[in-house]
Amino acid sequence: MFDQEASQEEVFDHVAGPVVNSCLDGFNGTIFAYGQTGSGKTYTMSGGDSWDDRGIIPRVFSYLFEQLEERRTGTEFQIFASYLEIYNENGFDLLDRAHAELPFEKWNKISLYED
């Protein structure tokens, strides 16, 4: 948890950087933004309009590819990413290209199950 004065860089350094490093070491990683409507989840994850205001997602991709360049020692990497939103107990794949042409109400929902 960070206060409203925390910078995007500070949030990345404390939350996402360690997750990305663990992924590069072979572990799965998840960054989960949770909170009330209007609490800043989208801003924290996606960011603002300026380079300094980039959120976790664009910073992760930049950092990830920087690290892959540095670690290029004959190791092969496969990268898989998913970007999901849970809204009113419905899950949505935010990387589904079909959504660009459909209104939100027509988006395919992801089924959530308890096990």
Backbone bond lengths (Angstrom), bond angles and torsions (degrees), N, CA, C in turn:
res aa  C-N    CA-C-N  psi(-1)  N-CA   C-N-CA  omega(-1)  CA-C   N-CA-C  phi
1 M - - - 1.435 - - 1.530 107.34 -
2 F 1.306 116.01 135.05 1.455 123.03 -179.91 1.521 109.23 -124.86
3 D 1.319 117.07 152.82 1.462 118.33 175.98 1.518 109.31 -84.46
4 Q 1.322 116.35 174.74 1.456 121.50 -175.00 1.522 114.05 -67.22
5 E 1.309 117.80 -13.31 1.463 121.32 179.52 1.527 112.63 -87.04
6 A 1.336 118.07 -8.15 1.465 121.24 -178.22 1.532 109.95 -66.64
7 S 1.321 115.52 139.49 1.466 120.37 178.83 1.527 109.70 -85.23
8 Q 1.318 115.43 161.07 1.465 120.02 176.11 1.532 110.13 -60.24
9 E 1.317 117.02 -38.82 1.465 121.12 179.82 1.531 110.61 -63.21
10 E 1.319 116.87 -42.12 1.464 121.15 179.40 1.534 111.13 -62.81
11 V 1.327 116.53 -43.59 1.462 120.37 178.32 1.527 109.79 -62.61
12 F 1.331 116.53 -44.98 1.468 119.81 178.31 1.528 111.27 -59.32
13 D 1.327 116.53 -49.17 1.467 120.52 -176.62 1.520 113.00 -59.88
14 H 1.332 117.12 -36.24 1.466 120.24 -176.56 1.535 113.71 -89.94
15 V 1.335 117.06 -26.06 1.462 119.86 -174.72 1.530 111.34 -108.21
16 A 1.308 116.63 -60.57 1.467 120.03 -169.57 1.522 113.96 -81.54
17 G 1.314 117.97 -37.99 1.466 120.10 -179.55 1.520 112.76 -52.67
18 P 1.335 118.26 -51.61 1.468 119.32 178.42 1.535 113.49 -61.75
19 V 1.333 117.80 -33.78 1.465 120.39 178.55 1.530 109.70 -66.93
20 V 1.324 117.19 -45.44 1.467 120.64 179.13 1.523 110.21 -62.07
21 N 1.322 117.37 -43.21 1.465 119.49 178.87 1.521 111.42 -61.26
22 S 1.317 117.46 -38.90 1.468 120.58 176.90 1.526 110.78 -65.06
23 C 1.319 117.09 -38.89 1.467 120.28 177.48 1.528 110.56 -62.18
24 L 1.324 115.98 -41.97 1.458 119.14 178.52 1.527 112.38 -66.05
25 D 1.312 116.02 -20.20 1.467 120.90 175.59 1.523 111.84 -89.97
26 G 1.345 117.55 3.00 1.454 120.83 174.13 1.508 116.64 104.34
27 F 1.317 117.89 6.92 1.461 120.85 179.88 1.529 110.23 -102.43
28 N 1.327 116.92 149.24 1.458 120.52 173.46 1.520 108.76 -73.33
29 G 1.323 116.48 151.65 1.456 119.88 179.20 1.515 111.38 -139.37
30 T 1.305 115.55 148.55 1.459 121.83 177.64 1.522 109.20 -138.20
31 I 1.311 115.66 137.48 1.459 121.50 172.39 1.520 105.53 -118.93
32 F 1.307 115.75 121.64 1.460 122.15 -171.61 1.520 108.65 -119.35
33 A 1.325 117.61 120.46 1.465 121.72 176.86 1.523 108.39 -100.87
34 Y 1.307 116.39 124.44 1.463 121.30 -175.69 1.519 108.86 -134.48
35 G 1.304 116.75 138.79 1.454 119.73 175.92 1.510 111.79 165.15
36 Q 1.316 114.54 177.07 1.460 121.45 -179.12 1.516 110.76 -67.56
37 T 1.318 115.75 158.75 1.457 121.53 172.87 1.524 108.52 -56.53
38 G 1.317 116.38 132.85 1.456 121.17 178.35 1.515 114.65 83.68
39 S 1.337 117.43 7.90 1.466 119.55 -177.29 1.527 113.71 -87.28
40 G 1.348 117.73 -5.28 1.459 120.12 175.17 1.521 115.94 106.00
41 K 1.321 118.50 13.58 1.466 121.40 -178.48 1.528 111.36 -61.97
42 T 1.322 117.54 -49.76 1.462 120.93 -178.27 1.517 110.53 -63.37
43 Y 1.317 117.54 -42.88 1.465 120.77 178.26 1.523 110.45 -62.20
44 T 1.313 117.52 -43.77 1.464 121.12 -179.44 1.522 110.60 -63.67
45 M 1.314 117.42 -40.78 1.460 120.31 -176.67 1.530 112.42 -81.21
46 S 1.328 118.22 -42.49 1.463 121.20 -175.39 1.517 113.22 -98.68
47 G 1.313 116.49 -38.86 1.457 120.61 177.84 1.505 113.55 99.75
48 G 1.323 113.16 -170.79 1.463 120.93 -178.47 1.512 111.10 -107.87
49 D 1.325 115.77 -159.34 1.462 121.67 -174.20 1.526 114.07 -83.78
50 S 1.318 118.23 -22.80 1.470 119.59 -176.35 1.523 111.17 -97.08
51 W 1.321 116.09 162.19 1.466 122.37 179.92 1.527 110.95 -58.87
52 D 1.318 117.89 -41.86 1.464 121.44 -179.81 1.521 112.42 -68.45
53 D 1.320 116.94 -23.13 1.462 121.25 -178.84 1.530 113.18 -92.14
54 R 1.351 117.39 8.81 1.468 119.46 177.09 1.519 108.98 -53.84
55 G 1.311 116.03 141.90 1.451 120.62 178.85 1.517 112.31 -89.24
56 I 1.324 115.29 -168.84 1.456 121.27 -176.69 1.527 111.33 -60.86
57 I 1.319 118.98 -44.62 1.473 120.90 -174.32 1.525 112.28 -61.17
58 P 1.338 120.20 -54.92 1.466 117.58 179.34 1.531 112.46 -64.26
59 R 1.322 117.87 -32.48 1.462 120.21 177.65 1.526 111.51 -67.84
60 V 1.336 116.79 -38.37 1.465 119.95 178.39 1.522 110.17 -61.60
61 F 1.330 117.43 -47.10 1.457 119.04 -178.67 1.528 111.62 -64.01
62 S 1.320 117.85 -42.27 1.475 120.02 176.88 1.525 110.65 -60.55
63 Y 1.317 116.05 -49.37 1.463 121.84 -178.27 1.528 111.14 -63.14
64 L 1.320 116.26 -42.60 1.455 121.13 -178.95 1.527 110.93 -59.06
65 F 1.317 117.29 -49.44 1.460 119.56 -178.12 1.528 112.20 -71.56
66 E 1.323 118.38 -29.74 1.470 120.50 172.60 1.523 109.73 -62.58
67 Q 1.328 116.50 -45.30 1.465 121.03 -179.40 1.522 111.62 -65.76
68 L 1.325 117.38 -38.34 1.466 120.21 178.04 1.523 110.76 -64.67
69 E 1.319 117.11 -38.51 1.474 120.63 176.44 1.528 110.98 -61.84
70 E 1.334 116.26 -44.14 1.462 121.23 -178.88 1.523 112.23 -68.33
71 R 1.328 117.07 -33.97 1.464 121.79 -174.28 1.524 112.74 -94.56
72 R 1.312 118.15 12.70 1.459 121.45 -176.96 1.526 109.93 -65.93
73 T 1.303 116.04 88.33 1.463 121.00 -177.39 1.523 110.71 -129.40
74 G 1.319 116.61 39.78 1.449 120.01 -179.12 1.520 113.40 84.42
75 T 1.320 117.40 1.93 1.460 121.00 178.26 1.522 109.12 -85.59
76 E 1.312 116.63 135.59 1.459 120.87 177.39 1.520 109.01 -97.06
77 F 1.315 116.24 130.71 1.461 121.86 179.23 1.515 109.72 -113.05
78 Q 1.328 117.34 140.39 1.453 123.46 169.36 1.521 106.14 -118.34
79 I 1.317 115.62 130.49 1.454 120.13 -176.89 1.525 108.83 -116.84
80 F 1.321 116.43 127.19 1.456 123.35 175.24 1.526 106.69 -124.87
81 A 1.305 115.71 135.40 1.464 119.42 179.57 1.519 109.30 -134.24
82 S 1.302 115.90 145.09 1.459 120.99 171.49 1.520 107.47 -132.30
83 Y 1.297 115.49 151.98 1.454 121.80 -177.22 1.521 105.86 -137.75
84 L 1.311 116.15 103.70 1.456 122.21 -173.44 1.517 111.15 -115.97
85 E 1.311 114.71 151.19 1.455 120.58 172.41 1.522 107.36 -127.61
86 I 1.304 116.64 136.29 1.453 121.56 171.91 1.523 105.98 -111.48
87 Y 1.315 115.20 118.41 1.460 121.58 -176.34 1.521 107.77 -133.72
88 N 1.319 117.00 123.70 1.468 121.83 -177.90 1.524 111.64 50.61
89 E 1.305 115.97 45.93 1.465 124.37 177.52 1.524 113.73 63.88
90 N 1.328 118.32 19.06 1.460 123.21 174.00 1.520 108.27 -117.52
91 G 1.323 116.85 136.75 1.447 121.15 178.24 1.517 110.82 -97.08
92 F 1.334 116.03 144.32 1.459 122.01 -180.00 1.522 109.63 -135.72
93 D 1.342 115.75 134.92 1.459 122.08 175.68 1.521 107.23 -84.03
94 L 1.313 117.74 109.12 1.463 121.18 -175.48 1.529 112.57 -78.84
95 L 1.330 117.60 -4.13 1.468 120.47 176.28 1.529 112.27 -101.29
96 D 1.313 117.94 4.07 1.462 122.28 179.16 1.526 108.57 -71.06
97 R 1.316 117.12 114.60 1.474 121.59 -176.34 1.520 113.06 -63.35
98 A 1.324 117.26 -27.25 1.469 120.47 -179.79 1.525 111.63 -63.40
99 H 1.311 117.71 -23.92 1.458 121.09 -178.24 1.532 112.77 -67.07
100 A 1.314 116.97 -23.04 1.463 120.16 -178.47 1.527 111.57 -63.43
101 E 1.321 116.34 -25.81 1.465 120.01 -175.80 1.522 113.28 -106.65
102 L 1.341 116.71 3.14 1.458 120.28 -176.07 1.522 111.16 -119.69
103 P 1.328 117.28 147.06 1.465 118.25 172.02 1.533 109.32 -68.08
104 F 1.309 116.90 154.25 1.472 122.80 -176.00 1.529 111.83 -51.53
105 E 1.317 117.93 -38.19 1.464 121.79 -177.02 1.528 112.60 -63.03
106 K 1.328 117.64 -21.40 1.471 121.88 -176.83 1.534 112.62 -100.70
107 W 1.320 118.02 0.96 1.465 120.28 -179.98 1.527 110.36 -63.76
108 N 1.328 116.80 144.46 1.458 121.43 173.92 1.514 109.29 -66.21
109 K 1.315 115.33 137.31 1.462 120.13 179.22 1.517 109.53 -97.15
110 I 1.317 115.28 146.68 1.447 121.89 175.10 1.534 107.30 -92.57
111 S 1.313 115.99 131.50 1.464 119.39 179.38 1.521 110.20 -78.20
112 L 1.325 115.71 135.59 1.448 121.80 177.98 1.521 108.22 -112.13
113 Y 1.327 115.38 132.86 1.460 120.30 -178.87 1.518 110.03 -126.82
114 E 1.302 116.67 146.55 1.452 122.29 172.58 1.502 108.10 -97.69
115 D 1.317 117.09 139.25 1.460 120.53 179.51 1.517 108.73 -129.28
